[in-house]
Amino acid sequence: RAGGSRVVPRSCTNPGGDNPKREGPENVLNYDKTCKWLDKKLLPLVFEFEEPVDIDAYTWQTANDSPGRDMVQWVFEASADGESWQVLHNQELSYDTPVARHETLPFFELKGQTSEGASSKPSPEPAPAADEGTASRKREIG
């Protein structure tokens, strides 16, 4: 979300991922609850936008099956060049992801980032403009 409105990325990729047939990263962009994305290697999704955007929040939904594969820890980052990444949200503590299937989570608000990426503390500053963003998956082990 940017400026309170839905932002639609130009593309979504999963570089190096291992996606079963019909469960590729392109499914993330179709907003159809019957489709899903799965990466057996747990590598990041990368969203590319037509122009820089100030992302202020994001959300995601659980898939149709296997609650054990849902994200509980993850990092959401942004980059203007695809080389240097700035952390916008780091879900270090295990999130209480719903076990209900096809459940859309509440928005995760992005605050405390400056355009130079100098601050990681909460502040009223908007998230920096980004050409690409990534939501990378981390799994809690144990």
C-alpha positions, 0 to 999 in steps of 0.5 A: 500500500502506498498513500493508503491505496493499493499499489500493483507491482509490474512483476513478482519473481522468486530468483533461485526459487523451487516452485511447483507447477502452477504455484509460481510467484506470478500467482501473488499478483493475481489476487485470486484466493484459489492460487498460491505461491510456494517456494521449497527453498524459502527464497525471497519474492521480489516485486518490481514497480513501474516507478518509485513508490513510497510503500507505507504498509503491506499484507499477505494471506495464508494459502489453501493448505499446510499451515506449517509452511506459513511465514512466522518470521520474515524481512520486508526490504526495499531497493532503488537499484536491486543491489543495495537493500534497506530493511523496512520491517523485520519480523524477528519474533514469531508472528501468530499467523492464523491457522485459518486458510485463505486468511488475509492478515492485517496490514503491517505498517511501515514506519521509522525509515528515512529516504537515506535508510539512516533510521530504524526507529519508529518515527512519522517519516514515510518509507523510502521510495523503492523501485523494487521490494522484497518480502523474504521468508524466514522459518522458525526452526525448533 
